[in-house]
Amino acid sequence: MNQPRSKAELFGAMGLGPVWELKNTTTTPAQAALNQAPSLSELRQTVSVCRACSLCESRTQTVFSDGVEHAPLMVVGEAPGEDEDAKGLPFVGRAGALLDKMLHAVGVSRQENVYIANVLKCRPPANRNPEAAEIRQCSPYLFQQIAANQPKMLLLVGRFAIQTLLNTDKPVGELRGKLHHVTVDGLNIPAVVTYHPAYLLRRPGEKAKAWDDLLLLKTAYSGMPTGRSSPIRASTS
């Protein structure tokens, strides 16, 4: 497991939790795209024809992103499911509907100020968990998406998104309740973690914990400079 780097003491003193340096040493086509720093449209095209792993054999289409490019909040999930594979968009099934409700609860939406992507761009067969080799091949695309969008805050949902971007093997339960940081291409982006909406549908008793995570997200973002982006607002509905 990666350890906090030189900035850890600084952020620890600020009460912001550990800083995890994102490392990637692969030389896959996805990593080549990362090194070349393509635009989002170029990256989308590269992803659409990617055949770096066996998932290309069973996909209907790749699932690149949804929402508003350069939005202040970026949500990162794990992998497309059946509905996502059919429509080419992340989080469009029952889990997507729940995610939309979660975002609405803190005053944001994919239509206005949220950008959404997954670690994997192709659906694993039968919606199984992503495999380590698939994550190694595909995650550089995600790193480039983050670098290109430059979000002010990340919301990481689900074990594979969290462990990939925080470079840790700790379970979600141990990582909740604190603000993390993800370093990508020189950006040091605050990140909040929570359970995947699909998990919450199976375990509705955990929704209260997810609500606490959303409150942390809102609080953390409200204390940051607004800059070019609109702040996350509390919902009044």
N, C-alpha and C positions, 0 to 999 in steps of 0.2 A: 504494500500500500504506500502511495506517495505521502510524503511528509510536508508540512508547511515550509515554505521557503523564507527568504530573508524578510519579507514584509509581515510575517506572521505575528511578531511581537507588537508591531504597530497596530494592526487591526485587532489583535486581542485586547490591547489596552483600550481600544475604542468600543469594546464589547461587540464586535462584529463577527466573532467566531473565526475559524481557521480559513486560511487562504490556500487553495489547492491549485498548484501549477498544472495546467493541462499539457500532457506529453503525448506525442505521437511520432513514432519512428518508422511507420510503414512507408512503402514505396509503391503503393497501389495507384491505379488510375485516379482514384479519388484524391490521394495525396498529391499527385501531380497537379490536379485542378487547384488544390489548396495553395501550392507553391506558386502557381501562375496568377493567382488572385483574379479570377474571372469575374465578370459582372453576374448579377443574379440571373439574368436572362441566358447568358452563356452557360452558367452552371446548371440551370434547369434543363437546357438542351443536352448537356453532357450526361446528366443523370438519366434522361429519358431513353438513352441508348446504352446505358451501362450494362456490361456483362461480366463484371469483375467477380461475381460469386454465383452460385447455383440458383439463387432466388430469381434470377432473370428468366429461368426456364418455366416457372409456374405462375409468374405474375400476369395480371391482365394489363396493367400499366404501372408506371412508377408514380409515387406520391411525393411531390416535392414540398408544397407549402400551401397555406391558406392565410387569409387575413391581409393586413396592410403592411407593405414593405416599409422598413425603417420606423416601425412603430416603437413606442417607448417600452412596451412589454413584449417579450418573446416567450412563448410557451413551447417547451420541448417534451415530446412524448417518446414512446418506445418504438413502435412499428405499426404499419398499416394493418387493419383487419379486413374482413371480407367486404364490408361496406366501403371502406376507404379504397380498396383495390378496384372496386367496381366504378367508383366515381372519380378517382384520381385526386382526392382531397383528404387531408388528415382530420380525424375526429368528426365523422359525419353520422355515425350510428347512435345507439343509445348512450354510449360513453361520451360521444361528442355533444349530445344534448345536455348531459349532466355538466360537462365542462363549460358549456355556454352559460348555464345557470350559475355555476361557480364564479365565472368571470363577471357576470351581470351583478352578482352580489357585492362586488367591490367597484362597480361603476365602469367597467370596460367591456369591450366586445371585439370580436374578430372583424366586424364591419367597420369599426372606427379607429381602434388604437392597439390592436393585438396582432402579432405575427406568429404563426404556428408551424412547427416542423417536427419531424421525428428523427430518431437516431438512424433507423433503417428507412430506406426509400421504397422497398419492395416488401410485400406481404410474405411472412413465413407460412409455409403450408399448414393448413388446419389451425391457423392462429397460434402456433406454438411459440415458445419464448425465443428471442433472438439468440443465436449462437455466437460464441466469442470471435470466431473467424469472420462471421458476417459483420459484426460490429467493427472489427479492425479494417475491413475492406470499405465499409460505407461511412463510418463516422467522420472522416475528413470532409465529406460534403457538408455535414452539419457544421463543422468548425468554420468552413468558409461562409456558410449562411449567416452565422453569428457575426463574423468579422465584417461582412458586407452590410448587414443591417444595423450594427452598432446599437443594440438596445440598451436602455438604461437599467433594465431589470430582467432577470430570467426567472421563470417559474418552471421547475423541473418536476414532471409528474411520472411516477413509476420508477421501479428499481433500476431498470437498465438505463434510462435517461440520467438518473441521479448518479449512479456509479460510474457511468462513462464520463460525464462532464466534471464530476468532482474527483475522478481518479482514485476511487476508494472501493473497498469491498464491504463496507459497513452496511447493515440493513437500514431501510428507510426510517424505522422507528428510532434509531439512534441518531439520525441526522436531522430530524424534524426539530422545530422550535428554536432554531438559530439561523443567523444570516451567514451564508457562505459566499465565496467569491470564485468566479471562473475566469481564468486568464486565457484569452485567445488573441493571437496576433497583436500583442501589446495592450489589449483592452483588459481591464480588471473589472468584471461585471458582477454586481451583487446578485445572489441567487437564493431563492426560497424553494424548499422541496416539500412535496406532499404526495399523498397516495394517488395512484392512477384512478381516473373515474371508473374504469371497468372493475377495479378492485372494490371501489365504494359501492357499486351496484351489487356485488356479491356479499359485501360486508357493510350494510347500511349503518350499523352501530358505530362505524369509524368516521362517519361524516362529521361528527362534532370536532374530531381532531383536524380534519381537513379545513373546517371553518376557522379554527385557530391559526392554521397555516396561512389562510387567506388574509386574516387580520394582520399577521406579521408582514405579509407582502405589502398590504396597503400602508401600514405604518412605516416600513422601511422606505418605500418609494416617496411618501409624502415629505420625508425629511431631506430629499435630494434636490439639487437645483433643477428647475424645470427646463431650462435651455430651450431647444427647438421643439420639444415635445410637450404634449398636455399631460398633467399629472393624473394619477389614478384617483378617482373620486369615489367617495362612499355613495352607494345607491340610496336614493330617497324614495324608491317605490316599495 
